[in-house]
Amino acid sequence: MMASMAGRYAVALFELARDRRQLDQVERDLATLARMLEESADLRRLVLSPVITADDQAKGLGALLAKAGIAGLAGNFVNLIVRNRRLFALADMIKAFRALLARERGEVNADVTSAHPLTPAQMQALSDTLRTTIGKNVRINTRVDPNLLGGLIVKVGSRMIDSSLRTKLNNLKVVMRGIG
C-alpha cells in the first residue's frame, strides 16, 4: 500500500506530523475531511473530476477547509495535493494515513457498515467483542448503508463478517430456488 502514490503522500504527511508532534490534530482534521467527503456528493465531484481546474478546486476546498476549521499541516497537505493534481486520491491518502497511525499505536482498523447509526453502547459492545477476538485495540470506522436492512458487515484486514439481513435474505432466496 505504501508503494502507491497515495501511500507515499500519506507516509510523508505521517512522518511530518509525527516529527512536529501533531499526529492527533492531523488525525482529527483528516477525519473531518473524510466525513465531509462521505456526506457530500458535490464535494466528491469537486475532488474526483479531472475537468475542474486546480485553481477552482483550490478555491472550493479553501473555503470548505476554512469553514471546517482545518488548517495547519492538514490544510497545507490538501493545498499541496491540489497543486500537484493528486486530489482524486485524497480518500486513499486518508485511509493510508489512518493505517500508518493505527500501526504506530498498535491498533487494528475495523470498517463497520450498518443499516442504522450505531449507539454508543453498541459501539462499545462491538469494540469489546473485536478486541477480545483479535487481541488488539480496535479503531472502528463506521458507515451507514440503509440497503442492508439490518445487521452488520465488519471488515478487519482481509477478514469479513457479513451478518446483514440483506445477505441472509439473498442466501435464503438461493436455497429456496434449489428446493423448487
Beta strands, then each sheet from edge to edge (+ up, - down):
strand 1: 107-114
strand 2: 137-144
strand 3: 152-156
strand 4: 159-162
sheet 1: 2+ 1+ 3- 4+
end
